[in-house]
């Protein structure tokens, strides 16, 4: 029974481990932060300077950057400004860590592009909540970007289909006009010939070669074209079966006009 029960259980995809890059010039701080974050089930990488952080980010982006405010040579604000200037790291969630609780430091960090901040000594439960919040926001933003890209692609495809159908319809209208002129000329010639011989003119309207009702087919194509255009303008998915039927009608019209 136990084997059957275990076999029946669905296999779930493992939850991805979030990665955090910690930037702090103090070895003791890196050790404490890294150890505590690993206990919270994060994968942690630590570097000791702003330059080392930029080098690390050039190779791989973490889910969150935990950036110390005060560092020699290149402080956290300078690192942050470089990150926000690059398209690759512009959206990377950055949480500034500072021992200063003054409002000036917080305002400076946020103005430079920090997503959030924590002060030392760090409350790791608060830090965890903020990490999860910003990772979730970034994930939602990425999903939205992909959804928008998919919509743009669909809109482009619809525009291409619409332009294609419009071109084909214009061609068929031109062929119809040419054929109507030929039919009118042929009808007029038949009327003159009947008058000359004393025969009654044919009361039936002339049809296109092959017996196809050209006017009816062209009206149907126009109706289908208008329905497709209305669907595109309303943001609905174009009915591919109807498009195939429209193309079939266009092919019949071409054969009729040939």
Beta strands, then each sheet from edge to edge (+ up, - down):
strand 1: 19-23
strand 2: 43-47
strand 3: 64-68
strand 4: 93-98
strand 5: 116-119
sheet 1: 2+ 1+ 3+ 4+ 5+
end
